[in-house]
Structure formats: C-alpha cells, structure tokens
Amino acid sequence: MAILNYTTVISSDKTISEIQRCLVKHGASKITTDYDTQGLPTAVTFCLMMNERLVGFSLPANYMGVLRAMKNDRDVPRKLCNPE
C-alpha cells in the first residue's frame, strides 16, 4: 500500500515543535521527545489532566516501518528512501 505524502521539506525538529505547541494549546504538560541512537525522534510523550487525574500519552514515530514501506514501493524514488 502506498504512503500518502511521503516527502516533505520540513525538518522533524520543526514538526515536533508544531506538535508541542498544539499539545500545550490543548492543556498538555510534561512534554518530552524520545530519540534513537542516531538522533532521530522516535516518540513524543505528554500528559493531560483528565477528570482530575494526570494521564500519560505517547505518539510513536515508526520511521523504520515507513522507510521499509517506501523501499518496497517501486514508485518512490530511491533518493527519497532515507530515515530523515
């Protein structure tokens, strides 16, 4: 199955910053970003107050799965098949 909009010129740091701003706007606290050994983001984790309880959430970034799918798609140019 093809991946829609698999290319972008926006850096992952800018995307994470935009996600964090949106989360804060909607009441999130304790926002953290997890990275792998290559310095690529793997998840954004945050907390929201719900019914007077702090609830944790994680937004994983499965970039290796996406990269694998892109490499298997013959329509994706090989130069675009990279972790970033």
C-alpha positions as CSV (number, residue, x, y, z in Angstrom):
1,M,0.0,0.0,0.0
2,A,1.4,3.4,-0.9
3,I,2.1,6.0,1.7
4,L,0.4,9.4,1.1
5,N,2.6,12.5,1.2
6,Y,5.9,10.7,1.9
7,T,8.0,13.7,1.1
8,T,8.5,17.0,2.9
9,V,11.0,19.8,3.2
10,I,10.0,20.4,6.8
11,S,12.6,19.1,9.3
12,S,11.5,16.7,12.0
13,D,12.5,19.3,14.7
14,K,10.1,21.9,13.2
15,T,7.3,19.2,13.1
16,I,7.9,18.3,16.7
17,S,7.8,21.9,17.7
18,E,4.5,22.4,16.0
19,I,3.1,19.3,17.7
20,Q,4.3,20.5,21.1
21,R,2.7,23.9,20.5
22,C,-0.6,22.3,19.6
23,L,-0.4,20.0,22.7
24,V,0.3,22.9,25.0
25,K,-2.6,24.9,23.5
26,H,-4.9,22.0,24.4
27,G,-3.6,21.6,28.0
28,A,-0.8,19.2,27.8
29,S,2.1,19.2,30.3
30,K,5.3,17.3,30.8
31,I,6.0,17.0,27.1
32,T,9.1,15.0,26.2
33,T,10.7,13.8,22.9
34,D,12.4,10.4,22.7
35,Y,15.3,9.9,20.2
36,D,17.1,6.8,18.9
37,T,20.9,6.4,18.9
38,Q,21.1,8.2,15.5
39,G,19.4,11.3,16.9
40,L,16.1,10.7,15.1
41,P,12.9,11.3,17.0
42,T,11.0,8.1,18.0
43,A,8.1,9.4,20.1
44,V,6.5,12.5,21.7
45,T,5.2,11.7,25.1
46,F,2.9,14.1,27.1
47,C,0.4,14.3,30.0
48,L,-3.1,15.7,30.1
49,M,-5.3,16.4,33.1
50,M,-8.5,14.3,32.7
51,N,-11.1,14.0,35.5
52,E,-8.6,15.5,38.0
53,R,-6.0,12.8,37.1
54,L,-2.8,13.2,35.1
55,V,-2.9,10.8,32.2
56,G,0.1,10.0,30.0
57,F,0.1,9.5,26.2
58,S,2.7,8.6,23.7
59,L,2.8,9.4,20.0
60,P,5.3,6.9,18.5
61,A,7.1,7.6,15.2
62,N,7.6,4.4,13.4
63,Y,10.0,5.8,10.8
64,M,11.7,2.4,10.2
65,G,8.4,0.9,9.3
66,V,7.6,3.8,7.0
67,L,11.1,3.6,5.4
68,R,10.6,-0.2,4.8
69,A,7.3,0.5,3.1
70,M,8.9,3.2,1.0
71,K,11.7,0.9,-0.1
72,N,9.2,-1.7,-1.1
73,D,7.2,0.8,-3.2
74,R,8.6,0.9,-6.7
75,D,7.0,4.3,-7.3
76,V,9.1,6.0,-4.6
77,P,12.3,7.4,-5.9
78,R,15.3,5.7,-4.3
79,K,16.9,9.1,-3.3
80,L,13.9,9.7,-1.0
81,C,14.3,6.4,0.8
82,N,16.2,7.6,3.9
83,P,15.4,7.9,7.6
84,E,15.0,11.7,7.6
